Amino acid sequence: MAANEMSERTRTIITVVVAVVINLGLGGVLYYAYGQYKELEKKHAAKLVEKKKLQEYVAQEQQRMDELKLLQDRFRVQESKLPEQEQVATLIDDISKVAAKAECKLLSSTYVPSLGGGSGLAANNYNRSTWKTKWEANFKSWATLMNEMEEFFPRFVSFENLTISPKNSGVVLPNSMHEINVDIVTYQYIREAAPPQ
């Protein structure tokens, strides 16, 4: 009977120990599973935020397309105002013809070819051409010439480094001739060659 009691007690102890071990194992597995669930939940929340940002970005597609079209239209307008190479080559001769009507005499001109566009982001997209010119004219004739040039050459011309020097160093008489030095500048857009197909 004592042996039965002992084996009954041993079985109960073993059963309790097995139950405790199983419960500890299940607790460990559940704790690990809970940790994994929390990690997945964090990742899911991050993905939801990313998805929302992407949906907002996609929702702006039409606005971005409209903005792109506006920029492309603005670029085409600006590009159309710039001269072609053949026009640049004859520019100073064309200006001289207009100058003759305005009674301005071109004394000299020196062509300074494409030096790049200057400063700024668009600098590499433009060739800058400059004519260093010297003129003889009275002030009224020069003003008339500049007006005519703005009217006849709106796509081309800007004036830089303008200096007007009277021929005498005293009283400047009306209609007296002056020596005028000015850089006449034009830009050309550099067209990229079409990629081979």
C-alpha positions in Angstrom: 0.0 0.0 0.0 2.9 2.3 0.8 4.3 1.6 -2.6 1.0 2.5 -4.2 0.9 5.7 -2.3 4.4 6.5 -3.3 3.8 5.8 -6.9 0.6 7.8 -6.7 2.5 10.7 -5.2 5.3 10.4 -7.7 2.7 10.4 -10.5 1.0 13.4 -9.1 4.4 15.2 -8.8 5.4 14.2 -12.3 2.1 15.3 -13.6 2.4 18.7 -11.8 6.0 19.1 -13.0 5.0 18.2 -16.6 2.0 20.6 -16.4 4.3 23.4 -15.1 6.9 22.7 -17.8 4.2 22.6 -20.5 2.7 25.9 -19.1 6.1 27.5 -19.0 6.8 26.4 -22.6 3.4 27.6 -23.7 4.0 30.9 -21.9 7.3 31.3 -23.6 5.8 30.5 -27.0 3.0 32.9 -26.3 5.4 35.6 -25.1 7.5 35.2 -28.2 4.4 35.2 -30.5 3.2 38.4 -28.7 6.6 40.0 -29.4 6.4 39.0 -33.0 2.9 40.3 -33.3 4.0 43.7 -31.8 6.8 43.9 -34.4 4.5 43.1 -37.2 2.0 45.6 -35.9 4.7 48.3 -35.9 5.7 47.4 -39.5 2.1 47.5 -40.5 1.6 50.9 -39.0 4.7 52.2 -40.9 3.4 50.7 -44.1 0.0 52.3 -43.6 1.8 55.7 -43.2 3.8 55.1 -46.3 0.7 54.0 -48.2 -1.1 57.2 -47.2 1.9 59.3 -48.4 1.9 57.4 -51.7 -1.8 57.9 -52.2 -1.4 61.6 -51.5 1.4 61.8 -54.1 -0.6 59.9 -56.7 -3.6 62.2 -56.0 -1.4 65.1 -57.0 -0.6 63.5 -60.4 -2.9 65.8 -62.3 -1.6 68.9 -60.5 2.0 67.8 -61.3 1.1 67.1 -64.9 -0.5 70.6 -65.2 2.6 72.1 -63.6 4.9 70.2 -66.0 2.8 71.4 -69.0 3.0 75.0 -67.8 6.8 74.8 -67.4 7.1 73.2 -70.9 5.0 75.9 -72.4 7.0 78.6 -70.7 10.2 77.0 -72.0 8.9 76.9 -75.6 8.0 80.6 -75.4 11.5 81.5 -74.1 13.2 79.2 -76.7 11.2 80.8 -79.5 12.6 84.2 -78.5 16.2 83.1 -79.0 17.8 83.4 -82.5 18.9 80.7 -84.8 22.6 80.4 -85.8 22.1 81.9 -89.2 20.4 84.9 -87.6 23.2 85.4 -85.2 25.7 85.4 -88.0 24.1 88.3 -89.8 23.0 90.2 -86.7 25.6 93.0 -86.7 25.0 93.7 -90.5 21.2 93.9 -89.8 21.8 96.3 -86.9 24.1 98.4 -89.1 21.3 98.8 -91.7 18.9 100.1 -88.9 21.7 102.3 -87.5 22.2 104.0 -90.9 18.5 105.1 -90.8 19.0 106.4 -87.3 22.1 108.3 -88.4 24.5 106.3 -86.2 27.8 105.2 -87.6 29.4 101.9 -86.6 33.1 102.5 -86.2 34.1 99.0 -85.2 32.8 95.7 -84.0 34.6 92.7 -82.6 32.7 89.4 -82.4 33.3 87.3 -79.2 31.8 83.9 -79.9 29.9 81.6 -77.5 31.3 81.9 -74.0 28.5 79.9 -72.2 25.5 81.3 -70.5 27.0 83.0 -67.4 25.8 82.2 -63.9 22.7 80.2 -62.8 21.3 76.8 -63.4 20.4 77.5 -67.0 24.0 78.7 -67.8 25.0 75.4 -69.4 22.0 75.4 -71.8 22.8 78.7 -73.5 25.6 80.0 -75.8 26.3 83.7 -75.2 27.6 85.7 -78.2 28.8 89.3 -77.8 29.8 92.0 -80.2 32.0 94.7 -78.7 31.1 97.7 -80.7 32.1 101.4 -81.1 29.7 103.9 -82.5 29.6 107.6 -83.4 26.2 109.3 -82.9 24.5 112.1 -81.1 22.5 111.2 -78.1 19.1 111.6 -79.8 20.2 109.3 -82.7 21.6 106.7 -80.3 18.3 106.7 -78.3 16.4 106.3 -81.6 18.7 103.4 -82.6 18.2 101.6 -79.3 14.4 102.0 -79.7 14.6 100.6 -83.2 16.7 97.7 -82.1 14.2 96.8 -79.4 11.5 96.9 -82.0 13.2 95.0 -84.8 15.3 92.6 -82.8 13.2 91.6 -79.7 14.5 88.0 -79.8 18.2 88.9 -79.8 19.5 91.9 -78.2 20.6 93.1 -74.8 23.1 96.0 -74.2 25.8 95.8 -71.7 28.7 98.0 -70.6 27.3 101.1 -72.4 29.5 104.2 -72.2 28.9 107.5 -73.9 31.9 109.8 -74.2 31.5 113.4 -75.6 34.2 114.2 -78.2 35.1 117.4 -76.5 35.7 118.0 -72.8 33.6 121.1 -72.3 30.1 122.1 -73.0 28.2 119.5 -74.9 26.4 121.2 -77.7 23.0 119.9 -79.0 23.4 117.4 -81.7 27.2 117.0 -81.0 28.6 113.6 -81.8 29.7 111.2 -79.1 31.7 108.1 -79.0 29.6 105.2 -77.8 31.0 101.9 -76.6 28.5 99.1 -76.0 28.5 95.3 -75.9 25.6 93.9 -77.9 24.7 90.5 -76.5 22.5 87.6 -77.7 21.9 84.1 -76.4 21.2 80.9 -78.2 19.6 77.8 -76.7 21.7 74.7 -77.1 19.5 72.0 -78.5 20.5 68.5 -77.4 21.0 66.0 -80.3 18.2 63.5 -80.6 19.2 60.1 -79.2 19.9 57.5 -81.9 17.0 55.1 -82.5 
